[in-house]
Amino acid sequence: MPSDEIARALIRRGFLSEETARLALGRQRIYGGGIDTVLLEQGAIDERTLVGQLASIVGIPLAPETLLETFVPMDPAPLPLAFALRLGIAPLAVHDDALHVAIRPDHPHEELVRWAAQERILVEPFLICEARYRVLLRALYDAPIPPRHVTLLASLLGPQKARIATRHKADAARPHPPLDPLETLLGVARLGDETSRHQAIRMLAKQAHDPRVAAYGRALIRKATGTAPAIACGAIHALAELRDEQAVPALILLLDSQNECVVSSAHTALRTLTCEDLGKRAKRWKSWWEAAGLQERAVWLFQGLAHKEPELRLLASQEMQALSGEYFGYHFDLPEREREEARQRFMAWWRREHPRETAKRPEG
């Protein structure tokens, strides 16, 4: 929110006089910094009152008062320092597949919204004054804290706490636990660029039974069904890449959405997951799910190998070959008889290798 709008809102609420606001905006034009920094330097208003009012004005919840004491930096930080400075955010953590960030009051809100929609990332912001925001950047990036903010922090926190908060990152370094490859993949799947996310999610699909991957899938379903269309479409695409058959009921319900992007994305994801195409009407898919919902996904793939649509046959064959690591002579554009013979070889292999998963054997 621009500084002049913040100042006018504080005037309307009776927390600033017009003269104080005029002087603060003039000082900001000369020395820079956020309007909150200038007002705190002038002693025009105390921090608790200021950030409480700013949270109400910009509509963002306050960061916890103990954030600086309890903050454990993400390592590595998921965003470049220059980008974090431009958007006025400091990444805190990922919870329920949402990126939690501390955010300074005069951040460029519209740019942040556009970035989140473009990257298909759900962002949960928490408001913090600029001086404390600079402490978080110090912890995340070892970025220098401007002297004016060091002085202000000493006033806000007291000299001892300010020294602890502003110490060099290396001085506070703690040994880190060994890198967990799965956690690394999950981090890239959530916050990487589009190509990296795609690759990470496909690798996670091979570890679908891990509880952390299952939790990631559930978080994607929540994003697909409960967020803005741009973010929902990204979550739907990720569910398809994850090959998460548990998402099928939610995807069927999304066919009733009023948003065309959501409907098209859900339909494409259903085709990918089921190797079937029943159009964009939820009713037909619901009937299919009643019959197929208890089957293993392998059954859907075997049926896909015999589908009348070449594209779905190709998809099913690629999936089965990836699962088996074997080639059984199947090709989607072979004559029907040769396709069927190769399909039967696929099915026989699956029954031998996965006897417990084929209590209901794949049907021809």
C-alpha positions in Angstrom: 0.0 0.0 0.0 1.5 3.4 -0.9 2.8 5.5 1.9 0.5 8.5 1.3 -2.5 6.2 1.4 -1.3 4.8 4.7 -0.8 8.3 6.1 -4.3 9.4 5.0 -5.8 6.3 6.7 -4.0 7.0 9.9 -5.2 10.6 9.8 -8.8 9.5 9.3 -8.5 7.1 12.3 -7.2 9.9 14.5 -3.7 8.5 15.0 -1.9 11.2 13.1 -2.4 14.9 12.6 -2.1 16.3 9.1 1.0 18.2 10.0 2.7 15.1 11.4 1.8 13.2 8.3 3.1 16.0 6.0 6.4 16.1 7.9 6.8 12.3 7.8 6.1 12.0 4.1 8.6 14.9 3.5 11.3 13.1 5.5 10.6 9.9 3.7 11.1 11.6 0.3 14.5 12.8 1.5 15.8 9.7 3.4 13.8 6.9 2.0 12.5 3.9 4.0 9.0 2.9 4.8 6.5 5.4 6.3 6.4 3.2 9.4 10.1 3.6 9.9 9.8 7.4 9.6 6.9 7.6 12.0 8.7 5.4 14.6 11.9 7.5 14.2 9.9 10.7 14.8 8.2 9.2 17.9 4.9 10.1 16.4 3.3 6.8 17.4 4.4 3.7 19.3 5.1 0.5 17.4 2.3 -1.6 18.9 -0.4 1.0 18.0 1.2 1.6 14.6 1.4 -2.0 13.4 -2.0 -2.8 14.8 -3.6 0.0 12.8 -1.5 -0.8 9.7 -2.7 -4.5 9.9 -6.3 -3.3 10.0 -5.7 -0.8 7.1 -4.0 -3.2 4.7 -6.0 -6.2 5.8 -3.1 -8.5 6.7 -2.7 -10.2 10.1 0.2 -9.2 12.4 3.3 -11.4 12.7 3.8 -12.9 16.2 5.6 -10.6 18.6 8.1 -13.3 19.3 8.9 -13.9 15.6 12.5 -12.5 15.8 13.3 -14.7 18.8 11.8 -17.9 17.4 12.6 -17.5 13.7 14.6 -20.4 12.1 15.6 -19.3 8.6 14.8 -21.5 5.6 18.0 -22.8 4.2 18.4 -22.2 1.4 16.1 -19.2 1.2 13.5 -20.0 -1.5 13.6 -16.6 -3.1 16.5 -14.4 -4.3 17.3 -11.4 -2.0 16.7 -8.8 -4.7 13.2 -10.3 -5.4 12.4 -10.4 -1.7 13.3 -6.7 -1.3 11.3 -5.7 -4.4 8.2 -7.4 -3.1 8.8 -6.4 0.5 8.6 -10.0 1.8 10.7 -12.4 3.8 9.9 -16.1 3.4 9.2 -17.7 6.8 8.2 -21.3 6.2 5.9 -23.5 4.2 2.7 -24.8 6.0 -0.1 -26.8 4.4 1.5 -26.0 1.0 1.3 -22.3 1.5 4.3 -20.0 1.6 4.2 -17.9 4.8 5.9 -14.6 4.5 6.6 -11.6 6.7 5.7 -8.5 4.8 6.4 -4.8 5.3 3.5 -2.3 5.3 4.3 -0.4 2.1 4.8 -3.6 -0.1 3.6 -3.5 -3.7 0.5 -5.6 -3.1 -0.7 -5.9 -6.7 2.7 -7.1 -7.9 2.8 -9.7 -5.1 -0.7 -11.0 -6.1 0.4 -11.2 -9.8 3.5 -13.1 -8.9 1.6 -15.6 -6.7 -0.9 -16.2 -9.4 1.7 -16.6 -12.1 3.8 -19.0 -10.0 0.6 -20.7 -8.8 1.7 -20.3 -5.2 -0.6 -19.7 -2.2 1.0 -16.9 -0.1 0.0 -16.3 3.6 1.4 -12.9 4.6 2.0 -11.5 8.1 2.6 -7.8 8.7 5.8 -6.6 10.3 7.5 -3.2 10.6 10.3 -2.5 8.2 13.0 -2.5 10.9 12.1 -6.0 12.0 11.7 -7.1 8.4 15.3 -6.1 7.9 16.3 -8.4 10.7 14.6 -11.3 8.9 16.5 -10.5 5.7 19.7 -10.5 7.8 18.9 -14.0 9.1 17.9 -15.4 5.7 20.5 -13.8 3.4 23.1 -12.2 5.6 22.0 -8.9 4.2 23.3 -5.8 6.0 20.9 -3.9 8.1 20.9 -0.2 7.3 22.3 1.9 10.3 19.0 3.8 10.7 17.2 0.5 11.3 19.9 -0.7 13.8 19.3 2.5 15.7 15.6 2.1 15.5 15.8 -1.5 16.7 17.8 -0.5 19.7 14.9 1.9 20.6 12.2 -0.7 19.9 13.8 -3.8 21.5 16.4 -2.4 23.9 20.2 -2.5 23.2 20.8 -6.1 24.3 18.0 -7.6 22.3 18.9 -5.5 19.3 22.5 -6.8 19.4 21.2 -10.4 19.4 18.7 -9.7 16.6 21.2 -8.0 14.4 24.3 -10.2 14.8 26.0 -11.7 11.8 24.4 -14.8 10.4 27.6 -16.8 10.8 27.7 -15.9 14.5 24.4 -17.6 15.1 25.0 -20.5 12.8 23.9 -23.9 14.1 24.7 -27.3 12.6 22.1 -28.3 10.1 20.6 -31.8 9.9 21.6 -33.9 6.8 19.6 -33.0 3.7 16.5 -35.1 3.2 16.2 -35.8 -0.6 12.4 -36.1 -0.3 12.1 -32.8 1.6 14.2 -31.2 -1.1 11.9 -32.5 -3.8 8.9 -31.3 -1.8 10.4 -27.8 -1.5 11.1 -27.7 -5.3 7.6 -28.9 -6.0 6.2 -26.1 -4.0 8.4 -23.2 -4.8 10.6 -24.0 -7.8 10.2 -22.6 -11.3 7.7 -24.3 -13.6 10.2 -26.8 -15.2 11.7 -27.7 -11.9 8.3 -28.2 -10.2 7.2 -30.5 -13.1 10.3 -32.7 -12.7 10.1 -32.8 -8.9 6.4 -33.7 -8.9 7.0 -36.6 -11.3 9.8 -37.9 -9.0 7.5 -37.6 -6.0 4.9 -39.6 -7.9 7.2 -42.6 -7.5 7.1 -42.2 -3.7 3.3 -41.7 -3.4 3.0 -44.0 -0.4 5.3 -41.8 1.8 3.1 -39.9 4.3 4.8 -36.6 3.4 3.9 -37.1 -0.3 0.4 -38.1 0.7 0.1 -34.9 2.8 1.4 -32.8 -0.1 -1.3 -34.4 -2.3 -4.0 -33.5 0.2 -2.8 -30.0 0.4 -3.0 -29.8 -3.4 -6.6 -31.0 -3.3 -7.4 -28.2 -0.8 -5.8 -25.6 -3.1 -7.6 -27.0 -6.1 -11.0 -26.7 -4.4 -10.6 -23.7 -2.2 -8.5 -21.0 -3.8 -8.6 -18.5 -6.6 -8.9 -20.0 -10.1 -5.3 -19.3 -11.2 -3.9 -21.1 -8.1 -6.6 -23.8 -8.3 -5.6 -24.6 -12.0 -1.9 -24.9 -10.9 -2.9 -27.3 -8.1 -5.0 -29.4 -10.5 -2.1 -29.7 -12.9 0.2 -30.7 -10.1 -2.3 -33.4 -9.0 -2.3 -34.8 -12.5 1.6 -34.9 -12.5 1.5 -36.5 -9.1 -0.7 -39.3 -10.5 -2.8 -39.1 -7.3 -5.9 -41.2 -7.8 -7.2 -40.0 -4.5 -7.9 -36.7 -6.2 -10.4 -38.1 -8.7 -13.6 -37.4 -6.6 -12.5 -33.7 -6.1 -11.6 -33.3 -9.7 -15.0 -34.6 -10.7 -16.7 -32.1 -8.5 -14.6 -29.3 -10.1 -16.3 -30.1 -13.4 -19.2 -28.1 -12.0 -17.1 -25.0 -11.5 -18.2 -21.8 -13.1 -14.7 -21.1 -14.2 -13.7 -22.5 -17.6 -10.0 -22.8 -16.7 -10.9 -24.9 -13.7 -13.2 -27.1 -15.7 -10.7 -27.6 -18.5 -7.9 -28.3 -16.1 -10.0 -30.8 -14.1 -11.1 -32.6 -17.3 -7.5 -32.9 -18.5 -6.3 -34.1 -15.1 -9.1 -36.8 -15.1 -8.0 -38.0 -18.6 -4.4 -38.2 -17.3 -5.2 -40.0 -14.1 -7.8 -42.5 -15.5 -6.8 -42.9 -19.2 -10.5 -42.4 -19.8 -12.5 -39.6 -21.3 -16.1 -39.0 -20.4 -16.3 -35.4 -21.4 -16.7 -32.4 -19.0 -20.0 -33.4 -17.4 -19.6 -34.5 -13.8 -22.6 -36.9 -13.9 -20.9 -39.3 -16.3 -17.7 -39.3 -14.3 -19.6 -39.9 -11.0 -21.2 -43.0 -12.5 -17.7 -44.2 -13.7 -16.3 -43.6 -10.2 -19.0 -45.6 -8.6 -17.9 -48.6 -10.6 -14.1 -48.0 -10.8 -13.3 -46.2 -7.6 -12.4 -49.3 -5.7 -10.1 -50.7 -8.5 -6.3 -50.3 -8.6 -5.1 -47.6 -11.0 -3.4 -50.4 -12.9 -6.9 -51.6 -14.0 -7.6 -48.2 -15.4 -4.3 -48.3 -17.3 -5.0 -51.7 -18.7 -8.4 -50.5 -19.9 -6.6 -47.5 -21.4 -4.4 -49.7 -23.4 -7.5 -50.9 -25.3 -9.1 -47.4 -25.5 -10.5 -46.3 -28.9 -8.6 -43.0 -28.6 -4.9 -43.3 -29.7 -3.8 -40.5 -27.4 -5.2 -42.3 -24.3 -3.6 -45.6 -25.5 -0.3 -43.8 -25.8 -0.6 -42.3 -22.3 -1.6 -45.7 -20.8 1.4 -47.4 -22.4 3.8 -44.8 -21.2 2.5 -45.1 -17.7 2.7 -48.9 -17.7 6.2 -49.0 -19.2 7.3 -46.5 -16.5 5.8 -48.7 -13.8 7.2 -52.0 -15.1 10.5 -50.8 -16.5 9.9 -53.4 -19.2 8.8 -53.3 -22.8 6.2 -55.9 -23.8 5.9 -55.1 -27.5 2.9 -52.8 -27.1 2.6 -49.7 -29.3 -0.4 -47.5 -29.4 -0.8 -47.6 -33.2 -0.3 -51.3 -33.8 -3.2 -53.3 -35.3 -5.8 -54.1 -32.7 -4.9 -57.8 -32.5 -1.2 -57.1 -31.9 -2.0 -54.4 -29.3 -4.2 -56.9 -27.4 -1.6 -59.6 -27.4 0.9 -57.1 -25.9 -1.7 -55.8 -23.4 -2.2 -59.4 -22.2 1.6 -59.7 -21.6 1.5 -56.5 -19.6 -1.4 -57.8 -17.5 0.3 -61.2 -16.9 3.5 -59.4 -15.7 1.5 -57.2 -13.3 -0.3 -60.1 -11.8 3.0 -61.9 -11.1 4.8 -58.9 -9.7 1.8 -57.4 -7.7 -0.3 -60.3 -6.4 -1.6 -58.4 -3.4 -2.7 -55.5 -5.5 -4.6 -57.6 -7.9 -7.3 -59.2 -5.6 -9.5 -57.9 -8.4 -7.5 -58.9 -11.4 -7.3 -56.4 -14.4 -10.1 -57.2 -16.7 -9.6 -57.5 -20.5 
